[in-house]
Amino acid sequence: MRGFGPWLAVLAVVLLLSALRLRALAAVVSLAWLAWCIWTWIRPTRRHDHPR
């Protein structure tokens, strides 16, 4: 259940902005969150091949 915290927070922010008739800002927040999720899902993992 802990992993749903950020999702619920973003959903609450988007709903609040939409209720305040700031739908353009709500759309920006939604798209930014979607882009962040996709980026963290597809980004390559960093390899630490060179020893110190």
N, CA and C atoms as a LAMMPS dump frame, in Angstrom:
ITEM: TIMESTEP
0
ITEM: NUMBER OF ATOMS
156
ITEM: BOX BOUNDS ff ff ff
-5.0000000000000000e+02 5.0000000000000000e+02
-5.0000000000000000e+02 5.0000000000000000e+02
-5.0000000000000000e+02 5.0000000000000000e+02
ITEM: ATOMS id mol type element x y z
1 1 1 N 0.82 -1.201 0
2 1 2 C 0 0 0
3 1 3 C 0.866 1.268 0
4 2 1 N 2.103 1.133 0.428
5 2 2 C 2.988 2.284 0.529
6 2 3 C 3.329 2.873 -0.849
7 3 1 N 3.38 2.036 -1.868
8 3 2 C 3.723 2.504 -3.2
9 3 3 C 2.645 3.351 -3.852
10 4 1 N 1.459 3.334 -3.303
11 4 2 C 0.363 4.113 -3.88
12 4 3 C 0.34 5.557 -3.385
13 5 1 N 1.174 5.896 -2.423
14 5 2 C 1.187 7.249 -1.857
15 5 3 C 1.411 8.338 -2.884
16 6 1 N 2.495 8.25 -3.675
17 6 2 C 2.711 9.292 -4.687
18 6 3 C 1.592 9.353 -5.727
19 7 1 N 1.064 8.207 -6.11
20 7 2 C -0.026 8.181 -7.084
21 7 3 C -1.256 8.884 -6.527
22 8 1 N -1.585 8.588 -5.273
23 8 2 C -2.757 9.213 -4.662
24 8 3 C -2.537 10.706 -4.46
25 9 1 N -1.319 11.102 -4.141
26 9 2 C -1.021 12.523 -3.964
27 9 3 C -1.184 13.281 -5.276
28 10 1 N -0.67 12.722 -6.356
29 10 2 C -0.808 13.375 -7.661
30 10 3 C -2.272 13.417 -8.081
31 11 1 N -2.992 12.341 -7.83
32 11 2 C -4.418 12.319 -8.152
33 11 3 C -5.163 13.392 -7.362
34 12 1 N -4.841 13.544 -6.08
35 12 2 C -5.493 14.568 -5.26
36 12 3 C -5.174 15.968 -5.779
37 13 1 N -3.922 16.199 -6.166
38 13 2 C -3.536 17.516 -6.694
39 13 3 C -4.276 17.804 -7.994
40 14 1 N -4.346 16.824 -8.867
41 14 2 C -5.027 17.016 -10.156
42 14 3 C -6.518 17.28 -9.936
43 15 1 N -7.139 16.534 -9.031
44 15 2 C -8.564 16.752 -8.754
45 15 3 C -8.795 18.125 -8.127
46 16 1 N -7.9 18.534 -7.236
47 16 2 C -8.033 19.845 -6.613
48 16 3 C -7.886 20.964 -7.653
49 17 1 N -6.883 20.852 -8.504
50 17 2 C -6.696 21.867 -9.539
51 17 3 C -7.883 21.903 -10.505
52 18 1 N -8.423 20.746 -10.81
53 18 2 C -9.574 20.696 -11.698
54 18 3 C -10.797 21.332 -11.037
55 19 1 N -10.962 21.085 -9.735
56 19 2 C -12.09 21.674 -9.013
57 19 3 C -11.951 23.187 -8.916
58 20 1 N -10.721 23.673 -8.88
59 20 2 C -10.482 25.12 -8.818
60 20 3 C -10.485 25.759 -10.211
61 21 1 N -10.894 24.995 -11.202
62 21 2 C -10.963 25.443 -12.601
63 21 3 C -9.602 25.816 -13.154
64 22 1 N -8.588 25.118 -12.683
65 22 2 C -7.236 25.284 -13.224
66 22 3 C -6.895 24.023 -14.021
67 23 1 N -7.748 23.74 -14.986
68 23 2 C -7.623 22.48 -15.721
69 23 3 C -6.365 22.413 -16.561
70 24 1 N -5.905 23.541 -17.057
71 24 2 C -4.662 23.535 -17.844
72 24 3 C -3.492 23.127 -16.948
73 25 1 N -3.447 23.664 -15.749
74 25 2 C -2.383 23.302 -14.818
75 25 3 C -2.521 21.84 -14.386
76 26 1 N -3.751 21.381 -14.208
77 26 2 C -3.979 19.977 -13.868
78 26 3 C -3.481 19.063 -14.985
79 27 1 N -3.694 19.477 -16.218
80 27 2 C -3.22 18.686 -17.353
81 27 3 C -1.7 18.651 -17.394
82 28 1 N -1.066 19.79 -17.089
83 28 2 C 0.396 19.839 -17.068
84 28 3 C 0.948 18.924 -15.988
85 29 1 N 0.339 18.953 -14.805
86 29 2 C 0.776 18.081 -13.708
87 29 3 C 0.609 16.615 -14.108
88 30 1 N -0.508 16.292 -14.717
89 30 2 C -0.762 14.904 -15.138
90 30 3 C 0.265 14.446 -16.165
91 31 1 N 0.524 15.281 -17.156
92 31 2 C 1.476 14.898 -18.202
93 31 3 C 2.901 14.814 -17.658
94 32 1 N 3.241 15.702 -16.74
95 32 2 C 4.575 15.642 -16.135
96 32 3 C 4.731 14.362 -15.313
97 33 1 N 3.706 13.985 -14.591
98 33 2 C 3.754 12.754 -13.803
99 33 3 C 3.857 11.537 -14.726
100 34 1 N 3.115 11.546 -15.802
101 34 2 C 3.176 10.45 -16.762
102 34 3 C 4.567 10.351 -17.382
103 35 1 N 5.134 11.49 -17.752
104 35 2 C 6.479 11.496 -18.333
105 35 3 C 7.501 10.968 -17.328
106 36 1 N 7.374 11.369 -16.075
107 36 2 C 8.294 10.888 -15.03
108 36 3 C 8.189 9.373 -14.873
109 37 1 N 6.971 8.864 -14.85
110 37 2 C 6.767 7.417 -14.693
111 37 3 C 7.354 6.648 -15.872
112 38 1 N 7.131 7.145 -17.077
113 38 2 C 7.677 6.474 -18.256
114 38 3 C 9.196 6.544 -18.246
115 39 1 N 9.748 7.695 -17.876
116 39 2 C 11.203 7.854 -17.841
117 39 3 C 11.833 6.891 -16.834
118 40 1 N 11.256 6.776 -15.658
119 40 2 C 11.839 5.89 -14.654
120 40 3 C 11.656 4.418 -15.044
121 41 1 N 10.698 4.146 -15.914
122 41 2 C 10.468 2.766 -16.322
123 41 3 C 11.407 2.346 -17.447
124 42 1 N 11.693 3.263 -18.399
125 42 2 C 12.485 2.871 -19.575
126 42 3 C 13.938 3.292 -19.501
127 43 1 N 14.308 4.141 -18.554
128 43 2 C 15.7 4.606 -18.531
129 43 3 C 16.644 3.444 -18.266
130 44 1 N 17.783 3.47 -18.879
131 44 2 C 18.734 2.377 -18.657
132 44 3 C 19.319 2.454 -17.245
133 45 1 N 19.563 1.301 -16.68
134 45 2 C 20.174 1.279 -15.363
135 45 3 C 21.647 1.638 -15.496
136 46 1 N 22.137 2.368 -14.555
137 46 2 C 23.536 2.798 -14.603
138 46 3 C 24.425 1.669 -14.108
139 47 1 N 25.443 1.395 -14.887
140 47 2 C 26.367 0.331 -14.535
141 47 3 C 27.622 0.932 -13.934
142 48 1 N 28.101 0.321 -12.896
143 48 2 C 29.326 0.768 -12.254
144 48 3 C 30.404 -0.262 -12.56
145 49 1 N 30.912 -0.2 -13.796
146 49 2 C 31.892 -1.198 -14.234
147 49 3 C 33.312 -0.864 -13.783
148 50 1 N 33.628 0.412 -13.658
149 50 2 C 34.999 0.749 -13.299
150 50 3 C 35.177 0.721 -11.778
151 51 1 N 36.111 -0.117 -11.308
152 51 2 C 36.337 -0.185 -9.862
153 51 3 C 37.071 1.04 -9.354
154 52 1 N 36.904 1.313 -8.09
155 52 2 C 37.562 2.491 -7.5
156 52 3 C 38.888 2.142 -6.933
